[in-house]
Amino acid sequence: MVEFKYGGDPFYDLQEAKDKKTIQKTDDDSSRTLGQLAMYARDSFAHQHRTHLFQLFIFGNEARFIRWDRGGALVSASFDFVEDSKFLVLFFWNYSHLTPVQRGWDMTVSPPMNDERESFSNAITEWIDSHGGTDQVAQQFPGAESTLDPAYPVYKLTVTPQNLGCQQELIIQRPFVMSHDVLGRSTRGYLALSLTENRVVFYKDGWRVDSRDIISEGSAYQILADCAIENTPTVLCAGDVVVDGVAHKTVSYRWARMVGADWYIVCSILRPLLLHRIVQPVAFPVQSLGNSKRFVRVLRDCLKAMLQAFNAGILHRDISIGNVMALFDDNGKFIKGILNDWDHFGYVDVEKPPRSVRRSGTWAFMSIELLGDPCKHHEIWDDLQSIFWVLLY
């Protein structure tokens, strides 16, 4: 990706960055330029399936290279490509000899066959049209119609299990929900056609912190299943993305662990991220419920799941309006509520390895005690209070 400007470099070079203790210039023009570069990277990640992305930024007679992944951005020193073109020539020479994987493509994702593309379109259209049901409660699935957005390519991907389920072949197009950030977890949720199951399913991918102290969402569901916790999601497949023994992992953190005179580090606590995938039957958000009685039933079912998990020594730690969900049968009849998204799973017993040293939760639904004390340990009372805020919301 190449971006041209007449001027307006948003970065300081090495010595000035060290003096000012930042690499980013703070004037309005520089902030807008950096925001534009980040937006282009974000949109490329959103429309495609990538592990990383290279940018060439040209401003006047000077240029920089930027390498983005979900864990951070690496920015080269500036160079005058008019006076000395060797860096530019060397970069393109090397880039032309990279494999697709080295250029950042996720090779577990590929274009589908024409008949698979057509089957996907027909299945999604039929699913949207037919899920009104007898009481017309499930037809308002928010964002479902955006799945077939022609501005997004259609992809086929394989999800290989590490924790639960069996391998799934999916056809996807546009996510109906996705993060607007270029860095971080960058979770995306899709309506997908499972060629394995021959039905429409929910597919989610996101970048999780790679740490022995942090349990993946797929592993959390395995633990919940082993403990027979009711009203939690059925998982068709879950696992990190690993190809030929190599995980899809960010590398920006490596530079934050180095000490040297040849680079400037903005953040010294960057952590490696792994791409994690989950396939589930479609659960519906509470906006689809149609009346407040069903909503309260869903909250009751989620409370049951939460308290059973607590008795098994497990906390959810991120209850919000987005993960209190409902299940319907194929005729649109309400079945029950489920407590979804256990990716912030943690143990009640503080003697066990903590899931994270950081607090977790969605700000609007966190307990007052957690908001008031950054060092407070997460307890069952915090999750109970979050259910109350969900009800009020």
Buried (B, 14 or more C-beta within 10 A) or exposed (E): BEBEBEEBBBBBBBEEBBEEEBBBBEEEEBEEBBEBBBEBBBEBBBEBBBBBBBBBBBBEEBBBBBBBBBBBBBBBEBBEBEEEEEBBEEBEEEEEEEEEBEBBBBEBBEEBEEEBBEBBBEBBEEBBEEBBBEBEBBBBBEBBEBBBEEEBBBBBBBBBBBBBBEEBBBBBBBBBBBBEEBBEBBBBBBBBBBBBBEBBBBBBBBBBBBBEEBBBBBBBBBBBBEBEBEBBBEBBBBBBBBEEEEEBBBBBBEBBEEEEEEBBBBEEEBBBBBBBBBBBBBBBBBEBBBEEEBBEBBBEBBBBBBBBBBEBEBBBBBBBBBBBBBBBEEEBEBEBBBBBBBBBBBBBEEEEEBBBEEBBBBEEBBBEEBEEEEEEEBBBEBBBBBBEBBEEE
